[in-house]
Amino acid sequence: MYPTLDPIIIQIGPLALRWYGVLMMAGILAASWVAARYVARKGEDPNTLWDMLFWVLIPGLIGARLYYVFVQSPRGPNGLDRYLANPLEILQIWEGGLHIFGGFLFGAAALLLYARANKLNTPVYLDGVALGLPLGQAIARNANFINQELYGPPTTLPWGLRIDDVHRIEPYNLERYPEATRFHPLFLYEVIWSALGFALLLWVSRRFAARLRDGDLALLYLIWYPLGRFFIEFLRTDSWFFPGTPFNVVHLIAAIVIVAALSALIVRHRRIVDVEPETLPLEA
């Protein structure tokens, strides 16, 4: 497997249209369309979701970039040190380097503030976004393929990804690993996991519509996606890990989110039945 597309679709002077931006926007629009249809089915105005998009998208992108730069990027000259020495590179998101956990944090905060300011039924909008997100992720993750990023260690599996030397990070340069070396396509694993998540949430939203409470789909997403990401992170080669361990910050956050969301889901659906003892007739 090898990306044959040029990352730049068309360039006029300093302006360039890149696949990274196109696929990101396609994923955002697809997720928003699904979310809008869902809130409409729940009796809300779908136009409100499109109005919300701008106010959530900008903080989400800022959070995704800041998280990648200051938390996810490896320590050293090819990671955090490079950004600190050249702060303007932090703004160059078209080169790649967005982390969805930072997008979640900033985007969710913006959504909650917007919903509160406009007196919206917040759980319904959270469910709509949660339903659309995995579809958007499945689309947008393909940008990593074109940019030759988000790959794991070498593999002999038939779907291994070829990476050009210019995109390889230490210690996977050509001096140690020949051109024929293939790497785990982590972007593909996320595409598959996200697509399965979208199909699962869509099925649950229809099959169990009568039993779901508003906010349940959001909790299910917060279980599904972090669970897959927890295991994928073990194959990351571009992350900062806790010294002497195979774990990084994502593992910690994912575990906390999974436990919290699962606990909340269980508590919400726990039924406590108080059974009063029967009053037996007195025998004469």
C-alpha positions as MATLAB code, in Angstrom:
seq = 'MYPTLDPIIIQIGPLALRWYGVLMMAGILAASWVAARYVARKGEDPNTLWDMLFWVLIPGLIGARLYYVFVQSPRGPNGLDRYLANPLEILQIWEGGLHIFGGFLFGAAALLLYARANKLNTPVYLDGVALGLPLGQAIARNANFINQELYGPPTTLPWGLRIDDVHRIEPYNLERYPEATRFHPLFLYEVIWSALGFALLLWVSRRFAARLRDGDLALLYLIWYPLGRFFIEFLRTDSWFFPGTPFNVVHLIAAIVIVAALSALIVRHRRIVDVEPETLPLEA';
ca = [
       0.000    0.000    0.000;
       1.451    3.326   -1.050;
      -0.053    6.834   -1.403;
       0.129    7.871   -5.046;
      -1.661   11.203   -4.696;
       0.252   14.452   -4.396;
      -0.741   16.112   -1.081;
      -1.328   19.344   -3.053;
      -4.299   19.259   -5.432;
      -3.619   22.639   -7.015;
      -1.356   25.545   -6.165;
      -1.455   29.157   -7.322;
       1.479   31.132   -5.977;
       1.614   30.753   -2.186;
      -1.972   29.439   -2.075;
      -2.459   25.683   -2.199;
      -5.488   23.422   -2.053;
      -4.430   20.279   -0.186;
      -6.035   16.883    0.178;
      -5.565   17.201    3.936;
      -7.910   20.191    4.085;
     -10.380   18.764    1.567;
     -10.772   15.469    3.421;
     -10.960   17.209    6.778;
     -13.751   19.456    5.496;
     -15.526   16.513    3.851;
     -15.467   14.657    7.166;
     -16.774   17.688    9.056;
     -19.621   18.244    6.587;
     -20.583   14.548    6.577;
     -20.617   14.444   10.389;
     -22.658   17.659   10.557;
     -25.193   16.346    8.013;
     -25.734   13.179   10.049;
     -25.998   15.188   13.261;
     -28.501   17.612   11.703;
     -30.721   14.757   10.521;
     -30.632   13.193   13.957;
     -31.622   16.343   15.860;
     -34.388   16.912   13.324;
     -35.772   13.438   14.082;
     -35.765   14.400   17.753;
     -37.874   17.482   17.069;
     -35.069   20.069   17.121;
     -34.267   22.628   14.430;
     -31.434   21.218   12.240;
     -30.443   24.745   11.188;
     -29.383   25.368   14.775;
     -26.738   22.685   14.433;
     -25.336   24.297   11.289;
     -25.285   27.644   13.096;
     -23.415   25.976   15.953;
     -20.809   24.475   13.626;
     -18.630   27.571   13.298;
     -18.556   28.218   17.044;
     -17.559   24.625   17.764;
     -15.241   24.016   14.821;
     -12.760   26.823   15.449;
     -12.138   25.993   19.142;
     -12.010   22.305   18.197;
      -9.268   22.877   15.622;
      -7.312   25.050   18.049;
      -7.554   22.413   20.762;
      -6.606   19.609   18.377;
      -3.473   21.450   17.293;
      -2.385   22.533   20.768;
      -2.835   19.017   22.136;
      -0.751   17.522   19.350;
       2.050   20.051   19.704;
       2.365   20.152   23.492;
       1.191   16.675   24.545;
       1.299   14.170   21.707;
       4.382   15.165   19.717;
       7.592   13.317   20.637;
      10.155   15.093   22.748;
      13.261   16.083   20.790;
      14.342   18.036   17.687;
      11.706   16.401   15.456;
       8.841   17.129   17.828;
       8.177   19.598   20.620;
      11.639   21.203   20.450;
      11.066   22.064   16.784;
       7.755   23.779   17.539;
       9.223   25.715   20.456;
      12.142   26.869   18.301;
       9.822   27.802   15.413;
       6.477   28.875   16.929;
       5.015   29.795   13.534;
       5.048   26.088   12.630;
       2.360   25.564   15.246;
      -0.017   27.399   12.887;
       0.809   25.160    9.902;
      -1.972   22.627   10.441;
      -2.047   21.809    6.715;
       1.196   19.915    7.267;
      -0.657   17.551    9.604;
      -0.549   17.221   13.344;
      -4.046   17.438   14.835;
      -5.090   15.314   17.776;
      -8.728   14.455   18.205;
      -8.606   14.409   22.010;
      -7.729   18.099   22.066;
     -10.492   18.720   19.551;
     -12.919   16.873   21.828;
     -11.973   18.941   24.850;
     -12.168   22.381   23.255;
     -15.027   21.508   20.903;
     -17.171   19.985   23.649;
     -16.614   23.007   25.879;
     -17.661   25.312   23.033;
     -20.740   23.190   22.281;
     -21.855   23.226   25.912;
     -21.405   26.987   26.150;
     -23.291   27.550   22.886;
     -26.112   25.217   23.926;
     -26.448   26.896   27.301;
     -26.395   30.395   25.824;
     -29.117   29.449   23.341;
     -31.136   27.297   25.777;
     -30.879   24.164   23.628;
     -31.670   20.573   24.567;
     -27.977   19.802   25.066;
     -28.141   15.966   25.338;
     -29.918   15.713   21.970;
     -27.226   17.766   20.247;
     -24.490   15.763   21.957;
     -26.104   12.574   20.643;
     -26.315   13.988   17.129;
     -22.657   14.995   17.162;
     -21.660   11.617   18.622;
     -23.519    9.830   15.833;
     -21.905   11.892   13.101;
     -18.373   12.000   14.507;
     -17.249    8.453   13.644;
     -18.365    8.888   10.039;
     -16.458   12.150    9.817;
     -13.401   10.517   11.362;
     -13.540    7.612    8.919;
     -13.430   10.099    6.038;
     -10.901   12.579    7.418;
      -8.378    9.945    8.548;
      -7.560    9.202    4.917;
      -5.720   12.529    4.846;
      -3.064   10.862    7.004;
      -2.546    8.308    4.235;
      -1.870   10.985    1.626;
       0.453   12.873    3.988;
       2.263    9.638    4.911;
       1.715   10.095    8.632;
       0.081    8.220   11.485;
       1.927    4.967   10.885;
       3.282    2.391   13.299;
       6.325    0.138   13.515;
       7.530   -2.102   10.660;
       5.298   -5.010    9.681;
       5.264   -7.903    7.204;
       1.473   -7.885    6.960;
       0.170   -7.598    3.375;
      -1.503   -4.249    4.078;
       1.697   -2.636    5.325;
       2.242    0.987    4.305;
       5.273    2.244    2.398;
       6.735    5.482    3.766;
       9.159    7.726    1.867;
      12.367    8.608    3.679;
      11.414   12.290    3.993;
       8.349   11.305    6.049;
      10.056    8.772    8.272;
      10.765    9.557   11.903;
      13.556    8.114   14.004;
      14.627    5.387   14.086;
      13.021    4.345   10.785;
      15.276    6.154    8.288;
      16.647    4.380    5.215;
      20.005    3.796    6.863;
      18.381    1.311    9.234;
      15.255    0.281    7.346;
      15.423   -0.180    3.548;
      12.941    1.342    1.125;
      11.027   -1.931    0.893;
      10.120   -1.786    4.602;
       6.407   -1.543    5.285;
       4.755   -0.028    8.357;
       1.490   -0.513   10.226;
      -1.137    1.804    8.653;
      -2.605    3.147   11.870;
      -4.804    5.569    9.935;
      -6.471    2.537    8.300;
      -7.101    0.896   11.667;
      -8.802    4.091   12.813;
     -10.828    4.328    9.597;
     -12.133    0.779   10.103;
     -12.816    1.270   13.820;
     -14.604    4.576   13.202;
     -16.695    3.152   10.361;
     -17.735    0.229   12.561;
     -18.557    2.695   15.318;
     -20.788    4.721   13.007;
     -22.626    1.593   11.861;
     -23.056    0.427   15.462;
     -24.339    3.759   16.782;
     -26.693    4.160   13.817;
     -28.112    0.684   14.438;
     -28.475    1.294   18.172;
     -30.144    4.678   17.578;
     -32.831    2.997   15.472;
     -33.133   -0.450   17.017;
     -33.372    0.797   20.604;
     -34.901    4.225   19.975;
     -37.680    3.636   22.498;
     -35.261    2.636   25.270;
     -32.523    5.203   24.748;
     -32.365    8.302   26.880;
     -31.057   11.572   25.501;
     -27.304   11.534   25.951;
     -26.904    7.751   25.672;
     -25.431    7.848   22.179;
     -22.813   10.326   23.356;
     -21.871    7.982   26.198;
     -21.686    5.007   23.829;
     -19.362    6.955   21.550;
     -17.187    7.841   24.541;
     -16.852    4.122   25.205;
     -16.376    2.908   21.638;
     -13.842    5.318   20.196;
     -11.470    5.568   23.195;
     -11.502    1.754   23.462;
     -10.140    1.367   19.941;
      -7.749    4.264   20.360;
      -6.379    2.758   23.578;
      -5.058   -0.284   21.709;
      -3.985    1.563   18.568;
      -1.808    3.838   20.700;
       0.499    0.922   21.523;
       1.627    1.059   17.879;
       2.218    4.806   17.725;
       5.739    5.868   16.761;
       5.249    9.641   16.952;
       4.106   10.013   20.540;
       5.679   10.876   23.854;
       5.431    7.943   26.249;
       5.793    7.866   29.999;
       9.439    6.951   30.625;
      10.048    3.212   30.837;
       6.467    2.281   29.892;
       4.480    1.518   26.717;
       1.814    3.999   27.837;
       1.242    7.622   26.897;
      -1.198   10.338   27.891;
      -3.824    9.001   25.478;
      -3.912    5.672   27.317;
      -4.582    7.473   30.585;
      -7.272    9.751   29.183;
      -8.941    6.933   27.220;
      -9.122    4.697   30.295;
     -10.632    7.469   32.416;
     -13.202    8.378   29.744;
     -14.233    4.748   29.148;
     -14.762    4.052   32.859;
     -16.622    7.333   33.398;
     -18.906    6.908   30.359;
     -19.643    3.255   31.136;
     -20.415    4.070   34.754;
     -22.722    6.913   33.733;
     -24.540    4.676   31.258;
     -25.067    1.958   33.856;
     -26.295    4.415   36.485;
     -28.719    6.035   34.050;
     -30.344    2.703   33.205;
     -30.277    1.094   36.612;
     -33.777    0.213   37.665;
     -34.390   -0.093   41.340;
     -37.604   -1.914   41.999;
     -38.994   -1.565   45.449;
     -41.053   -4.636   46.155;
     -43.408   -4.299   49.085;
     -44.054   -7.467   51.003;
     -47.421   -8.977   50.318;
     -50.058   -8.622   52.962;
     -51.208  -12.149   53.640;
     -54.763  -12.721   54.910;
     -54.963  -13.697   58.550;
     -56.150  -17.212   59.133;
     -59.208  -17.514   61.329;
];
